[in-house]
């Protein structure tokens, strides 16, 4: 995959900020927040400057027992075409069952039986999209008792079966280490990083002994250290900052992009 560089998640609240920021190489937009036939003016401006924009879905639910919705897939495909996107990303997540929406990106039961279902769902999604699909590891506050595989093992087998790309969120790896005791570096050792599409970085906060991946704060140093660890194993095509609420000043966002670049450069120095 062609290099994307360092980017930021486009939000309507950040449109003018992003338009005037230096050092933004690519963008990601939540697919459910846009209409392909009526793209926000800011996205049209940024696209005209040559910045790649990746549609990022949050509601497809490839981790459910039901096949992915043709309407949701058609929307993702239309977003990709309207934005001339290099790929589409989604989550390895369970989001609904029996018509009931969970309201969260929940972890998938990591069993062999579940893996067979997810493989078929991913293949259907790939067939419906005009560009490659990448799936993101999710942040969790619980695991299913019947889990047979770690998330990294599950993703590795899913990639082997489907060729799907990986969107690795290092903040989510940290969240799962903090909340569930799943070693983040061990996950990096297991994941097939040669299939890496790009990386997410975000901040959150601890409350009541649980790490909440809120995307409303500067990334803690431990998350950037995980980015350095990842970069010591593979050169990521892109690294993107997520910030979803309690939006800070332009200077804070610019500094976060600088911290990301510094963490990436550290891998080269350590090597």
N, C-alpha and C positions, 0 to 999 in steps of 0.2 A: 504493500500500500504506500502511496506517495506520502511524503512527510507533511504533517499538518502544522506542526509547531506548538506554540503555547496559546491557549484560547480561554474563552470565558462563556458561561451559559448566558444566552441572550434572554433578558426579561424586559417586559414593557417598561418597568420602573427604571431600568438601566439603559434605555435606548440612547439617550443623548450622551450619557457617560461613555458608553462603548464607542459611539461615533467619534468622540474627541480623544479617546485614549490611544496612546502609542503602545506598541508592543503586543497588540492582539492579532494573532495569525489566523484563527478560525473561530467559529461559533457553533453552539448547539442550541436548539430551540425545542421546547416541549411540544411535541406534535399535536397534542390535544388542545393546545392553546392558540392554534392558528387555523385559518381557513386557506387552503392552497390557492383558491381562486381570488382571494383578497388578502395578499400578504401585507403585513404591517409595512408602512413606508420606510421605517428604519432598516428593516431587513433588506428591502430593495436597494436602499442606499449602500448598505454594507456589501451586498452581493455585487453591486456595480463596481466596487473597489477590488473585486477579485477574492474576497474572503469566502472560503468554503463554509457552508452551513449544514449541520447534520441534524435531521429530525430525530428527536429522542422520545420514544413512546413510554407511557407509564401505565397503560391499561390493557395491553394485549393479553397478558396472562398465559404465557406458554406453559406455565407450571401447573395448570389446571387439567382436570380429566377431560374437559370438553375441548374440541378442536378450536383453534383461534377463529374469531369472528371474521367472516369475509368483509363485512363493512369496515371493521377496524383496520384490516390489512389493506383495503382499498384506500382508506384515508392516509395510511403511512406511505403507500405507493404514490399517491397524488402529491403528498408533501415532498417526497424525494424528487419527483419530476419538476414540481414548481420551483424548488430551490436548487435544482441541478446538483443534488447532494452526492457525495462520493460513497455514502453508505447510510444505513438506518440503524439506530441502536434501540434496544429494549432491555428488559430485565428478566433474569431467571427468577421468576416470582409466581406465587399463587395469589390471585387477586379476587377471584369470585368462584362460587360454587352453587349450582342449583338456582342460578339467577340472582343470588344474593351477593352484593358487593362487599368485600372486606374493608375497603377504605384505606388499605395499607398494602405495601409491597411485602408480602409474607414469604418466609422461606419455604422452599419446596421440600416435601418429604424425600429424603435422599436414599431411596431404595432402588433395587434393580427394576422392580415393577414400575415405579414412577419414572425411571430413566427411559424405559421403552415408550411411555406415553409422551414424554417431553421430546424425545427424538423425533417422533412422528409429527408433533405440533410444530417443531422448528422447521422440519422439512416442508411442511405446508406453507409456513410463513416465507421461507426462502423462495419457494416456487411463485408466490404471489407478489414478490417485490422486484423492482427493476434494478436494484443495486444490492450489494452484499449486506448481510445482517450481522450485527455484533450484539452479544448479550452481556449484561452487567451482573456482577455478584452483588447481592443485597445485604443491607445492614439488618441484623436480627437481635431480638431480645429474648428469643427462645429457640430451641431446637426440637424437632419431633422425636419422640422416644424410640420410634422404629428405624431411625437413620442407620444405614449400613455403610455409607460413604461420607467422607468429609465434603464440604462444598467444592474444594479444589479438585478432589478426585472425581466428583460428579461432573464438574465442568470439563475436566480433561477427557472423560469418556464421551461426553456430549459432543465435544469438538472433534474427537476421533470419528464419531459416527456421522456427523453432519458437515464438518468443515466450517461451522459457524465461527465468526470472529469473537474476540474477547474484548470487552470494555471493563478493565480492571479498576475498581474504585478502591484506592488505598485507604481512604477514610473508612470505608465499610469493612475492610480487612481489620483495621484497628478496632472498630466497633465490636466486631465478633470476637476479637481477642479479649477485649475488656469485659464484654458481657457474658461470653460463653467459654472463655478459656481456649479458644482456637488459635494456635500460634500463627501470626501473620506471616512471618518469614518462612515457616514451613509450607504455608499455602503458596508463596511465591516459588518455592522449590518444586512444587507439584504441578502448578498450572503450566499448560503448554504455551509459553510466552511467545513462541514463534508465530502464534495466531493472534497476537495482540493488535487490536485496531486503534485504541487510544486509552487514556487513563483519566480518571476523575480524582480531583483533590477537593476537600471541603472541610469545614470546621463544625464543631458542635459543642456540647457541654455535658458534664457529669451532674446527675441529680439523683439522690437516693441510692447511690451505688450502681447506677445504670448510666451508660454513655448514650446520649441522644444525638443522633446524626441529623442535626437541624439545618445545616447549611446557612447558619446565621452568625458565624463568627470566623475569626482568622483560624487557619489550619494550625492545630498544635504541632509542635516540633516533631513529636513522635510520628505523625502522619507524613511529614516531609522526609523524615528519616526512612520511612518505608518506601517513599518514592525514590530515594537514593538507592536503596536496596534493589528495587525493581530495575532501575537504570543501570546498575552494575551487572545485571543479567542480560538485558536486552535494551536496545535503543528504541524507545517508544515512538511510534509515528506522531503522536500528539499527546499533550497533557492539558486538561481543561479544568478551570476553577469553577465550582458551583457556589452560588450565593442566592438564596431564595427568599429572604425576608430580612427585616431590620437592616435595610441597605445602608452601607457606610459611605464615606466620602470617596471621591475619585482617587484621592491619594492612598487610601487604605487598599482599594482594589488594585491599584497600580503596584503597590508594595507587595501584595500577595503574588502577583505575577512575577515580580522580581525574586521573591522567596522560592517560587517554583523553579525558576531558571537556575537559581543558586543550588538548589537541592539536586537538580539534574546534573549540573556541572561537578558536584561533589563526587559523583560516581566515577567520572573520568579521572579525578585527582586520586581517588582511592585505588583505582586500577593501576 
